């Protein structure tokens, strides 16, 4: 099998496929070839020009819009000058999933969900060649203070957070307004049927039918849980208690 792999790679180079083509072996041992230009996911006016001599594959960098490298090594695209190429105003933003990025927040998720879409790029192991960020207008995003093998899981997290906010996904447009982080604090505790479970009963106030008291209880519990479980959120909430960091325009539950 190792000899077959080496033969496939050698044949790919002989055929002039180089780093823009992924080669593999199918189930019967024959070689299959699939073209995968690394610039394919970028807007047309941002793709590096190969006719002007700006493509350099001799450097073992990590410039790629896919999560894996090709048979002959990752491709690196160098640009003349130091100016960063900006996206046209109507193009979706490009986000790179990386642990050194700005932490993803519900506020940013709402901005993305309300925008024209997004292009996500994911690194693998060591991430991206730094020149990619020097040359392109790319937003670096992190989903938490930990490290994964690649950015794919982070991309799925971001997509799920955005998709649930799209019109019609959750039903009523206000369905996501009264949840954790929407108003800077954690959500209040949830209860469901049965009324008694393993000897534990749903709080009486939630079965009272008094909406004003229920709303006050939920607010109190949300603030208490945030103060005890997430003191960092609580400190920020105390600085601006009346602001919704996500921009959600939910109803005032105390007035229902």
C-alpha positions as CSV (number, residue, x, y, z in Angstrom):
1,X,0.0,0.0,0.0
2,X,2.8,2.4,0.9
3,X,4.4,1.7,-2.5
4,X,1.1,2.4,-4.2
5,X,0.8,5.7,-2.4
6,X,4.3,6.8,-3.4
7,X,3.5,5.8,-7.0
8,X,0.3,7.9,-7.0
9,X,2.1,10.9,-5.7
10,X,4.9,10.6,-8.2
11,X,2.4,10.2,-11.0
12,X,0.5,13.3,-9.8
13,X,3.7,15.3,-10.0
14,X,4.5,13.9,-13.4
15,X,1.0,14.9,-14.6
16,X,1.5,18.5,-13.5
17,X,-1.1,18.3,-10.8
18,X,1.1,19.7,-8.0
19,X,-0.4,21.2,-4.8
20,X,-3.8,22.2,-6.3
21,X,-4.9,18.6,-6.7
22,X,-5.8,16.0,-4.1
23,X,-5.0,12.4,-5.0
24,X,-6.2,9.3,-3.3
25,X,-6.7,5.6,-3.8
26,X,-10.2,4.2,-4.2
27,X,-11.4,0.9,-2.9
28,X,-10.1,-1.2,-5.8
29,X,-6.6,0.3,-5.5
30,X,-6.7,2.5,-8.6
31,X,-5.9,6.2,-8.4
32,X,-8.6,8.8,-8.4
33,X,-7.8,12.5,-8.9
34,X,-9.9,15.4,-7.8
35,X,-9.0,19.0,-8.5
36,X,-9.1,21.3,-5.4
37,X,-7.8,24.8,-6.0
38,X,-6.9,26.3,-2.6
39,X,-8.3,29.7,-3.7
40,X,-11.7,28.2,-4.6
41,X,-13.6,29.4,-1.5
42,X,-12.3,33.0,-1.8
43,X,-14.1,35.7,-3.8
44,X,-13.0,35.8,-7.4
45,X,-11.4,39.2,-7.1
46,X,-9.3,38.1,-4.1
47,X,-7.8,35.0,-5.6
48,X,-4.0,35.2,-6.1
49,X,-2.9,35.5,-9.7
50,X,-0.7,32.7,-10.9
51,X,0.0,34.3,-14.3
52,X,2.0,37.1,-12.7
53,X,4.4,34.8,-10.9
54,X,2.9,35.4,-7.4
55,X,2.4,31.8,-6.6
56,X,5.1,30.1,-4.6
57,X,4.8,26.6,-3.5
58,X,8.4,26.2,-2.3
59,X,7.8,27.5,1.2
60,X,6.4,24.9,3.7
61,X,3.7,27.2,5.0
62,X,0.1,26.7,5.8
63,X,-1.9,28.9,3.5
64,X,-5.0,26.8,2.6
65,X,-8.7,27.2,2.6
66,X,-9.3,23.6,3.4
67,X,-8.5,21.7,6.6
68,X,-5.9,19.3,5.2
69,X,-2.7,19.6,3.1
70,X,-2.2,18.2,-0.4
71,X,0.1,15.5,-1.4
72,X,2.9,17.8,-2.4
73,X,2.6,20.0,0.6
74,X,0.6,23.1,1.5
75,X,0.5,25.9,-0.9
76,X,1.7,29.4,0.0
77,X,0.6,32.5,-2.0
78,X,2.9,35.5,-1.6
79,X,1.9,39.0,-2.6
80,X,3.9,42.0,-3.6
81,X,3.7,45.0,-1.2
82,X,2.5,45.1,2.3
83,X,-1.1,46.4,1.8
84,X,-3.9,44.2,3.1
85,X,-6.6,43.2,0.5
86,X,-10.0,44.2,1.8
87,X,-13.3,42.6,1.0
88,X,-15.8,44.5,-1.1
89,X,-18.6,45.9,1.1
90,X,-21.2,43.5,-0.1
91,X,-19.1,40.3,0.3
92,X,-19.5,38.0,3.3
93,X,-16.8,38.4,5.9
94,X,-14.0,35.8,6.1
95,X,-13.6,34.2,9.6
96,X,-10.7,32.1,10.6
97,X,-11.2,29.7,13.5
98,X,-8.2,30.0,15.8
99,X,-7.6,29.9,19.6
100,X,-5.8,33.3,19.4
101,X,-8.9,34.9,17.9
102,X,-11.4,37.2,19.6
103,X,-13.8,35.1,21.8
104,X,-17.1,34.5,20.0
105,X,-20.0,36.2,21.7
106,X,-23.8,36.1,21.3
107,X,-23.6,39.7,20.1
108,X,-21.2,38.8,17.3
109,X,-23.3,35.7,16.4
110,X,-26.4,37.9,15.9
111,X,-24.4,40.3,13.7
112,X,-23.3,37.4,11.5
113,X,-26.7,35.8,11.4
114,X,-28.2,39.2,10.2
115,X,-25.5,39.7,7.6
116,X,-24.9,38.4,4.0
117,X,-23.4,35.2,5.1
118,X,-19.9,34.2,6.1
119,X,-16.8,32.3,4.7
120,X,-15.1,30.1,7.3
121,X,-11.6,28.8,7.0
122,X,-10.1,26.2,9.3
123,X,-6.5,25.4,10.1
124,X,-5.2,22.0,11.1
125,X,-2.7,21.4,13.9
126,X,-0.4,24.4,13.6
127,X,-3.0,26.6,11.9
128,X,-2.3,29.2,9.3
129,X,0.6,30.9,7.7
130,X,0.8,34.4,9.3
131,X,1.1,36.0,5.9
132,X,-2.4,35.1,5.2
133,X,-3.6,37.5,7.9
134,X,-1.1,40.1,6.8
135,X,-2.5,40.0,3.3
136,X,-6.2,39.5,3.7
137,X,-8.9,41.2,5.7
138,X,-9.7,38.2,7.9
139,X,-11.4,38.1,11.3
140,X,-9.9,35.6,13.8
141,X,-12.4,33.9,16.0
142,X,-12.1,31.6,19.1
143,X,-14.8,29.5,20.6
144,X,-13.0,29.1,24.0
145,X,-9.7,28.9,25.8
146,X,-8.7,25.4,24.7
147,X,-7.1,23.8,21.7
148,X,-8.6,21.4,19.2
149,X,-6.8,19.5,16.4
150,X,-8.5,21.7,13.8
151,X,-11.0,24.5,13.3
152,X,-13.8,22.3,11.9
153,X,-15.6,21.8,15.3
154,X,-15.3,25.5,16.0
155,X,-16.9,26.3,12.6
156,X,-19.8,24.0,13.4
157,X,-20.3,25.7,16.7
158,X,-20.4,29.1,15.0
159,X,-22.8,27.8,12.3
160,X,-25.2,26.3,14.7
161,X,-25.3,29.5,16.8
162,X,-26.1,31.5,13.7
163,X,-28.5,29.2,12.0
164,X,-30.8,29.0,15.0
165,X,-31.3,32.7,14.8
166,X,-32.4,32.7,11.2
167,X,-36.1,33.5,10.6
168,X,-38.3,30.5,10.9
169,X,-35.7,28.1,12.4
170,X,-37.0,28.4,16.0
171,X,-40.6,29.4,15.1
172,X,-41.4,32.8,16.6
173,X,-38.8,35.5,16.0
174,X,-38.6,36.2,19.8
175,X,-37.9,32.6,20.7
176,X,-34.2,33.2,21.3
177,X,-34.5,36.6,23.0
178,X,-34.8,35.3,26.6
179,X,-31.8,32.9,26.8
180,X,-28.4,32.8,28.3
181,X,-26.1,35.7,27.3
182,X,-28.9,37.6,25.5
183,X,-29.1,40.1,28.3
184,X,-25.7,39.6,29.7
185,X,-26.5,36.9,32.3
186,X,-27.4,33.2,32.4
187,X,-30.9,32.0,31.8
188,X,-33.1,31.1,34.8
189,X,-33.6,27.4,35.7
190,X,-36.0,25.3,33.6
191,X,-38.7,22.9,34.7
192,X,-41.0,20.6,32.9
193,X,-43.4,17.7,33.6
194,X,-43.9,15.6,35.7
195,X,-44.7,17.9,38.6
196,X,-42.9,15.6,41.0
197,X,-39.8,13.7,40.0
198,X,-37.8,11.5,42.4
199,X,-39.4,13.3,45.3
200,X,-38.5,16.8,43.9
201,X,-41.3,19.1,43.1
202,X,-41.5,22.1,40.8
203,X,-41.4,25.4,42.7
204,X,-44.8,26.5,43.8
205,X,-44.5,30.0,42.3
206,X,-44.1,28.5,38.8
207,X,-47.4,26.7,39.2
208,X,-49.2,29.8,40.6
209,X,-50.3,31.2,37.3
210,X,-49.2,34.7,38.5
211,X,-47.1,35.9,35.5
212,X,-45.6,38.9,37.3
213,X,-44.4,36.8,40.2
214,X,-43.0,34.2,37.8
215,X,-41.1,36.8,35.9
216,X,-39.7,38.3,39.1
217,X,-38.6,34.8,40.3
218,X,-37.0,34.0,37.0
219,X,-35.1,37.4,37.0
220,X,-33.9,36.8,40.6
221,X,-32.7,33.2,39.8
222,X,-31.0,34.3,36.6
223,X,-29.0,37.0,38.5
224,X,-28.2,34.6,41.4
225,X,-27.0,31.8,39.2
226,X,-24.9,34.3,37.1
227,X,-23.3,35.8,40.2
228,X,-22.4,32.3,41.6
229,X,-21.5,30.5,38.5
230,X,-20.1,33.2,36.2
231,X,-18.8,36.1,38.3
232,X,-17.1,37.6,35.2
233,X,-20.5,37.9,33.5
234,X,-22.1,39.3,36.7
235,X,-19.5,42.1,36.9
236,X,-20.1,43.2,33.4
237,X,-23.8,42.9,33.9
238,X,-23.7,45.2,36.9
239,X,-21.8,47.8,34.9
240,X,-24.6,47.9,32.3
241,X,-27.7,46.1,33.8
242,X,-30.2,47.6,31.3
243,X,-28.3,46.8,28.1
244,X,-28.7,43.7,26.0
245,X,-25.2,42.9,24.6
246,X,-26.7,40.7,21.9
247,X,-28.9,43.5,20.5
248,X,-32.0,41.3,21.0
249,X,-35.2,43.3,21.3
250,X,-37.2,40.9,23.5
251,X,-40.3,41.8,25.5
252,X,-40.0,43.0,29.1
253,X,-41.0,39.8,30.9
254,X,-41.8,41.8,34.1
255,X,-44.6,43.5,32.3
256,X,-46.3,40.5,30.8
